Amino acid sequence: MENSQNRIKIKETIIVEGKYDKIRLSPLFDANIIELGGFRIYNNKDRLALIRRIAEKNGIIILTDSDSAGFRLRHYLSSAVPKERITNVFIPDVSGKEKRKAKPGKENLIGVEGMKTEVLLDAFRKAGISVDGGGSERKTPLTKAYLFELGLSGKENSAELRRKLCEYFSLPKMLSANSLAEILPILTDEAELLSAIEKIK
């Protein structure tokens, strides 16, 4: 059980898929946490308008499961809110099921609600959000030209190289080139990135 007295203050609003994700994060973060209600957000124009207003004011952090449903919700929000108002936090692909469920989901991946505390905090760190008392800093994403030069987009084996790189950095394997462009400058420097690509090729 987490000590809610030591919750981490975050000024951005954290957007999660459902109520169990919110319950999981509440003891960890002193932050506004909004649940989407899963795919119901597609028909909830008021909730989407609220998220847009909140994003405009303080920015939002999107934290969804690493399965295909989580990515669909993430993309839906990303198309509705200006990119510069969003910070994406990605949990790694971890096989298994949540305690409250009788059996695993279709893709056999544990969601936000089942993640260990250290894994969640590490996911926030990897997104450039301070969970250790310092300030968070938005890094400049990699350019499309640089991704192409590295072989991470526009080439025959780019998708496979991205998948291996995601595995190397403990990121969900479904990450797009654009998402990688945002998160890699936060996770690593150029020398380590080039070394990682060399190792996995």
ZIURBEL-V858335 format. One record per residue. RES is the residue in one letter. OMEGA is omega in degrees with one decimal (999 if undefined). NEAR is the number of other ideal C-beta (glycine too) atoms within 8 Angstrom. D_CENTER is the distance of its C-alpha to the mean C-alpha in whole Angstrom. Layout:
((RES,OMEGA,NEAR,D_CENTER) (RES,OMEGA,NEAR,D_CENTER))
This chain:
((M,-179.5,3,24) (E,176.5,7,22) (N,-174.9,6,24) (S,177.1,7,23) (Q,-176.2,4,25) (N,-178.1,6,23) (R,-177.3,9,20) (I,-179.5,10,18) (K,176.4,7,18) (I,-175.3,10,15) (K,178.2,6,17) (E,174.6,11,14) (T,179.2,14,14) (I,179.3,14,11) (I,-179.9,12,10) (V,-176.1,14,10) (E,-172.4,13,12) (G,-172.3,11,15) (K,-179.4,6,17) (Y,174.9,9,17) (D,179.4,14,13) (K,178.5,12,15) (I,-179.0,8,18) (R,-175.1,13,16) (L,-174.0,15,14) (S,178.6,9,17) (P,-175.8,9,19) (L,-170.4,11,16) (F,170.8,11,16) (D,-173.8,6,18) (A,172.6,12,16) (N,-179.3,6,17) (I,-179.5,12,15) (I,176.8,13,15) (E,-178.9,10,15) (L,-172.2,13,15) (G,179.4,8,18) (G,-176.6,9,16) (F,176.7,7,18) (R,179.5,8,20) (I,-179.7,13,18) (Y,-179.1,6,20) (N,-177.2,5,23) (N,-175.5,9,22) (K,-179.4,6,23) (D,179.7,6,24) (R,179.5,11,20) (L,178.2,10,19) (A,178.1,8,21) (L,179.5,9,21) (I,177.8,15,17) (R,-179.0,10,18) (R,179.9,8,21) (I,-180.0,12,18) (A,-179.6,14,16) (E,-176.2,7,19) (K,-173.2,6,20) (N,-175.8,8,18) (G,178.9,11,14) (I,173.3,16,11) (I,178.4,16,8) (I,179.6,12,6) (L,178.3,12,5) (T,175.9,11,6) (D,-177.5,10,8) (S,176.3,13,8) (D,-176.0,11,12) (S,178.0,7,13) (A,178.1,10,13) (G,179.6,12,10) (F,176.7,12,9) (R,178.7,9,13) (L,179.2,14,12) (R,-179.6,11,9) (H,178.1,8,11) (Y,178.8,10,14) (L,-178.3,15,12) (S,178.9,11,12) (S,-177.1,5,15) (A,-174.9,8,17) (V,178.6,11,15) (P,-174.6,7,16) (K,-176.2,6,14) (E,178.3,4,15) (R,-175.5,9,14) (I,165.5,14,10) (T,179.2,13,8) (N,174.0,12,4) (V,-177.4,12,2) (F,172.8,13,3) (I,-179.6,14,6) (P,173.5,10,9) (D,177.0,7,11) (V,-178.8,10,14) (S,176.4,7,17) (G,-180.0,8,19) (K,176.4,10,19) (E,-176.8,9,19) (K,-174.2,5,22) (R,-176.6,4,23) (K,-179.5,8,23) (A,179.9,2,26) (K,-178.9,4,24) (P,175.4,8,21) (G,-176.7,9,19) (K,-175.1,4,20) (E,176.1,6,18) (N,179.7,8,18) (L,176.2,13,15) (I,-179.4,9,14) (G,-179.1,15,12) (V,-175.0,14,10) (E,-177.4,10,14) (G,-177.1,11,15) (M,175.4,13,13) (K,-177.8,5,15) (T,-176.5,8,15) (E,178.6,6,15) (V,177.7,11,12) (L,-179.1,14,10) (L,178.4,11,12) (D,177.8,8,11) (A,177.3,14,7) (F,177.9,11,8) (R,-178.3,11,11) (K,178.3,13,9) (A,178.1,13,7) (G,179.8,10,11) (I,-176.2,12,11) (S,173.6,8,14) (V,-177.7,7,15) (D,175.4,5,18) (G,178.0,3,20) (G,178.8,5,20) (G,177.0,4,19) (S,-174.3,8,15) (E,178.9,5,16) (R,-178.9,6,15) (K,178.2,7,15) (T,179.9,4,17) (P,174.5,7,15) (L,179.7,8,17) (T,178.2,7,20) (K,-180.0,8,20) (A,-178.9,6,24) (Y,176.2,8,22) (L,179.3,14,20) (F,-179.7,11,23) (E,179.7,6,25) (L,-177.9,9,23) (G,-176.9,10,23) (L,174.9,12,19) (S,173.3,9,20) (G,-179.9,5,23) (K,-173.2,8,25) (E,-176.6,3,26) (N,-176.9,7,24) (S,-177.3,12,21) (A,180.0,6,19) (E,178.8,7,20) (L,177.2,14,20) (R,-179.4,13,16) (R,-179.9,9,16) (K,179.6,9,18) (L,176.9,14,16) (C,178.6,13,12) (E,-179.3,10,15) (Y,-177.7,9,16) (F,-179.8,11,13) (S,176.4,5,12) (L,177.3,13,9) (P,-173.9,11,9) (K,-177.5,8,12) (M,-175.5,8,11) (L,176.8,11,10) (S,176.9,6,12) (A,-179.9,11,14) (N,179.1,6,13) (S,177.0,10,9) (L,179.7,16,11) (A,179.6,12,13) (E,-169.5,10,11) (I,-177.8,14,9) (L,178.7,11,12) (P,178.3,10,15) (I,-174.5,9,13) (L,-166.8,7,13) (T,173.0,9,16) (D,-174.1,5,19) (E,-177.7,6,21) (A,-179.3,6,24) (E,179.0,8,21) (L,-179.7,11,19) (L,178.3,9,23) (S,179.9,8,24) (A,-179.6,12,21) (I,177.4,13,22) (E,-176.6,7,25) (K,-173.4,7,25) (I,-179.8,10,23) (K,999,6,25))
